Amino acid sequence: MPRIAFLGPPGTFTEQATRALTADFDAELVPFDTVPNALDAVRSQDVLAAGVPMENSVEGSVSATLDALTMGEPLVAVAEAVLPIRFHVLVRRGTTAGAVSTVASHPHAIAQVRSWLDRHLPEARVLTTSSTAAAAAEVDGGHADAAVVAPVAAERHPALVPLDTGVADVADARTRFLLIRRPGALPEPTGADRTSIAVVAHDEVGALTEVLSELSLRGINLSRIESRPIKDRLGEYRFFLDFDGHVADARIGDALTGLRRRCEEVRFLGSYPKADRSPASVRPAASEQAFRKSMEWLAEVRAGRLA
Ligand SMILES: O=C(O)C(=O)Cc1ccccc1
């Protein structure tokens, strides 16, 4: 049975997402304490794949995931899941809100319950943990008084009780998760795919505009752009781009070759079906047929068959 890593310990949102991402096959889910460790386990072939949190509608990208994807051997995303996010706040039985002096959770969870904390636990000191489930373990072990967790974590900690449930500053907050593998056969194009890449543009005037032009000229819909510093050079950045389409699509392949010529570095991070299955809107000039016809025309010109 394939082993699949997830950001643990058991009871995280990522475990829930990884279960959804592997629902089609029998898998043994294996917890790792950090995203970089889970991805390294994929690289070293200890596991087949890893489920990782990617971005959140409230707090933005999970930078640990972005950085870990581009450091080390190449990896690619093969599937995407989006989960609605609401939290339970768990305490040891008998703890009242007034007795909570420390509240623990993953930084992205804390960011999504700031107003709730200001209202209900204004005096509490925040302790950040590697995951929401790790925060529940801290409370169980007596190292923190309250934990902001995924509802599933409550089942794992029968000694803890909710101080509140369904907590979320933004009612419709969502988090996007990816299933990451070593490069191999790509998922088949479905017409409702997303492609992710990371590029380092040359340090010159207009470089980012030119990167974006490669996409816009081909009618490619950009769904996310994020920058992360290149660790060893201050003021230079790696851009993470997500856009509609599959690398097997002519317009995407064409854009990628343009980027490859133009950029210092291009890392392909996968083409995979979008969680919402919404089909890409492709303008006529960027359709498969338009690309095929233009290539046929070029071949004719090159063969000297056109007047
Ligand atoms: O810590 C978790 O449970 C995670 O899976 C990371 C996370 C944290 C907050 C919101 C969504 C995902």
The ligand as an SDF file (V2000), in Angstrom:
LIG
                    3D

 12 12  0  0  0  0  0  0  0  0999 V2000
   -2.1440   22.9090   11.0340 O   0  0  0  0  0  0  0  0  0  0  0  0
   -2.9830   22.3830   10.2790 C   0  0  0  0  0  0  0  0  0  0  0  0
   -4.0040   21.7800   10.6380 O   0  0  0  0  0  0  0  0  0  0  0  0
   -2.7490   22.4940    8.8520 C   0  0  0  0  0  0  0  0  0  0  0  0
   -3.1110   21.6180    8.1160 O   0  0  0  0  0  0  0  0  0  0  0  0
   -2.2100   23.8040    8.3390 C   0  0  0  0  0  0  0  0  0  0  0  0
   -3.3390   24.7690    8.3290 C   0  0  0  0  0  0  0  0  0  0  0  0
   -3.4740   25.6870    9.3510 C   0  0  0  0  0  0  0  0  0  0  0  0
   -4.5430   26.5800    9.3370 C   0  0  0  0  0  0  0  0  0  0  0  0
   -5.4670   26.5320    8.3230 C   0  0  0  0  0  0  0  0  0  0  0  0
   -5.3460   25.6100    7.3200 C   0  0  0  0  0  0  0  0  0  0  0  0
   -4.2680   24.7190    7.3080 C   0  0  0  0  0  0  0  0  0  0  0  0
  1  2  2  0
  2  3  1  0
  2  4  1  0
  4  5  2  0
  4  6  1  0
  6  7  1  0
  7  8  1  0
  7 12  2  0
  8  9  2  0
  9 10  1  0
 10 11  2  0
 11 12  1  0
M  END
$$$$
